Amino acid sequence: MNRILAAAFALLVPTLALADVDSRFAKLRDESEPLGGLGAFLEKYVGECDGALVDPQCKQQAEAFRKKYTGKRLYMIITEDDAGMLSAGDFNPGTNEYTINITPFFAGGKYGLSHGAPKKTDAQGNPVMNYLVVSGTAPDMWNGGTFQRVFSTRGVRAQVVFTPQSVWTLPKKGGGKTYGVNARIEAVLVTEGRTGNQMGLWLNGKDAAAK
């Protein structure tokens, strides 16, 4: 019986992850192709094809893969352990209103997916991206410390809808190049991992909660 319950729960988990929070986001998500793994996708899309042991068909395969997915709407889940691109913004203790900063760069293996093509890197060689900022109102029992802890303890996750556009390159510190995928980020839904409650939504190029 325990094995049956465990199997049922395993089937239920993806459903919980996709639970409807905002109908506008749900519509975009349902029109998108789920992404199996970001790292594998980026590797195939970039198609760096360098090195002596590379398959002779590598470039041809990469071109075919890009042709298939460029302009196609895709969907991915960023789990709590990988959601380092989400950070706490401002918190107003009088109204419990807050902002969340989203760095629109999603790493996968040796590559990254970004909202637009970055123009430069920082001192550590990471692409510099402007924040996408979303807002919301915290529950009555929260304060600024509670809000900060949700992020510092890896308690948030994101669901992302994006459309790949092209491959970008930047000079790599120490020589060589850094590759990534330029995408149009159509929506980012930020939720509390424990409850699944919506915390913020970036949609159609802006904060969906902005008045």
C-alpha positions in Angstrom: 0.0 0.0 0.0 2.8 2.4 0.9 4.4 1.8 -2.6 1.0 2.6 -4.2 0.7 5.9 -2.2 4.3 6.8 -3.1 3.6 6.2 -6.8 0.4 8.3 -6.6 2.3 11.1 -4.9 5.0 11.1 -7.6 2.4 11.5 -10.2 0.7 14.3 -8.3 3.9 16.4 -7.7 4.1 17.7 -11.3 0.4 18.6 -11.1 1.0 20.6 -7.9 3.9 22.4 -9.6 1.6 23.4 -12.4 -1.3 24.5 -10.2 -3.1 27.5 -11.6 -2.2 30.7 -9.7 -2.9 33.3 -12.4 -5.1 32.6 -15.4 -3.0 34.8 -17.7 0.1 32.9 -16.8 -1.7 29.5 -17.0 -2.8 30.3 -20.6 0.7 31.1 -21.7 2.0 28.0 -19.9 -0.6 25.7 -21.5 0.3 27.0 -24.9 4.0 26.2 -24.4 6.2 23.1 -24.8 7.6 21.9 -21.4 11.4 21.9 -21.3 12.9 18.7 -20.0 16.3 20.1 -18.9 17.7 23.6 -19.4 21.4 22.5 -19.6 20.8 19.9 -22.4 18.6 22.4 -24.3 21.2 25.2 -24.2 24.0 22.8 -25.2 22.1 21.7 -28.3 20.9 25.2 -29.2 24.3 26.9 -28.8 26.1 24.1 -30.7 29.6 25.3 -29.8 31.1 22.3 -31.7 34.7 22.9 -30.6 37.4 20.3 -29.9 39.1 17.4 -31.7 36.5 14.8 -30.6 33.4 16.7 -31.7 30.9 14.8 -34.0 31.4 16.0 -37.6 27.7 16.5 -37.8 27.6 18.8 -34.7 27.1 22.1 -36.5 24.5 20.7 -38.9 22.6 19.2 -35.9 22.8 22.5 -34.0 21.5 24.4 -36.9 18.6 22.0 -37.3 17.9 22.2 -33.5 17.9 26.1 -33.6 15.6 26.1 -36.6 13.2 23.9 -34.7 13.1 25.9 -31.5 13.8 29.5 -32.5 10.5 31.5 -32.0 8.9 28.5 -30.2 7.3 29.2 -26.8 8.8 27.0 -24.1 8.1 26.5 -20.4 10.4 25.6 -17.5 10.3 25.3 -13.7 13.2 26.7 -11.6 13.2 24.9 -8.3 14.1 26.4 -5.0 17.7 25.2 -5.0 18.3 26.8 -8.4 16.4 30.0 -7.9 19.4 32.2 -7.2 18.2 34.7 -9.8 15.4 35.7 -7.4 16.2 38.2 -4.6 14.3 40.2 -2.1 13.7 43.8 -3.0 12.1 46.5 -0.8 9.6 45.8 2.0 7.1 48.4 3.3 6.3 47.5 7.0 3.3 49.8 6.9 1.5 48.2 4.0 3.3 44.8 3.7 3.9 45.6 0.1 7.2 44.4 -1.4 9.2 44.0 -4.5 11.2 41.0 -5.9 14.2 41.4 -8.1 14.6 38.9 -10.9 18.0 38.7 -12.7 16.8 37.4 -16.1 19.7 35.0 -16.6 19.1 31.3 -16.1 22.2 29.2 -16.0 22.2 25.6 -17.3 25.5 23.8 -17.5 28.2 25.9 -19.1 25.7 28.2 -20.8 22.9 30.5 -19.9 19.5 31.8 -21.1 18.9 35.5 -20.9 16.2 38.1 -21.5 17.9 39.8 -24.4 21.6 39.6 -25.2 23.9 40.9 -22.5 26.4 43.5 -23.6 29.1 43.1 -21.0 30.3 41.0 -18.0 31.2 41.9 -14.4 34.6 41.4 -12.7 33.8 37.7 -12.2 33.0 37.2 -15.9 29.2 36.9 -15.3 26.9 38.6 -17.9 25.5 41.9 -16.5 21.7 42.0 -16.7 19.1 44.6 -15.5 16.6 43.4 -13.0 13.0 42.6 -13.9 11.0 43.8 -10.8 7.7 42.4 -9.7 5.6 43.4 -6.7 3.1 42.0 -4.3 1.6 42.2 -0.8 2.7 39.9 2.0 0.4 38.1 4.4 -0.5 40.0 7.6 1.7 37.8 9.8 4.8 38.6 7.7 7.3 41.3 8.4 10.5 42.4 6.7 12.5 39.6 8.3 10.1 37.0 7.2 10.2 38.3 3.7 14.0 38.3 3.6 14.2 34.7 5.1 12.0 33.3 2.3 14.8 34.1 -0.1 17.8 33.5 2.1 16.5 30.0 3.0 15.8 29.1 -0.6 12.0 29.2 -0.1 11.0 30.5 -3.5 10.7 29.0 -7.0 9.9 30.3 -10.5 8.0 29.2 -13.5 9.2 30.7 -16.8 7.7 31.0 -20.2 10.2 32.1 -22.9 10.9 32.1 -26.6 14.5 31.5 -27.9 15.7 34.1 -30.4 19.4 33.5 -31.2 22.9 32.7 -29.8 25.0 35.5 -28.2 28.7 35.6 -27.5 30.8 37.7 -25.1 34.6 37.8 -24.6 35.6 35.5 -21.8 37.9 36.6 -19.0 41.3 35.1 -19.8 40.5 34.5 -23.4 38.0 32.7 -25.5 34.2 33.4 -25.6 31.2 32.9 -23.5 28.1 31.6 -25.2 24.4 31.9 -24.3 20.9 32.0 -25.7 19.1 35.3 -26.3 15.4 34.8 -25.5 12.3 36.8 -25.0 11.1 36.2 -21.5 7.3 36.3 -21.8 6.4 35.5 -18.2 8.0 34.7 -14.8 5.7 33.5 -12.0 7.4 33.6 -8.6 5.8 31.4 -5.9 6.6 30.5 -2.3 7.9 26.9 -2.5 6.2 25.6 0.6 2.7 26.8 -0.1 2.7 27.4 -3.9 1.2 30.9 -3.2 1.9 33.5 -5.9 4.4 36.2 -4.8 4.9 38.1 -8.1 4.3 37.9 -11.8 6.3 39.4 -14.7 4.0 39.3 -17.8 4.1 41.0 -21.2 7.2 43.0 -20.5 6.1 44.5 -17.1 5.1 43.8 -13.5 1.6 42.3 -13.8 0.6 43.9 -10.4 1.7 47.4 -11.5 -1.2 49.9 -11.4 
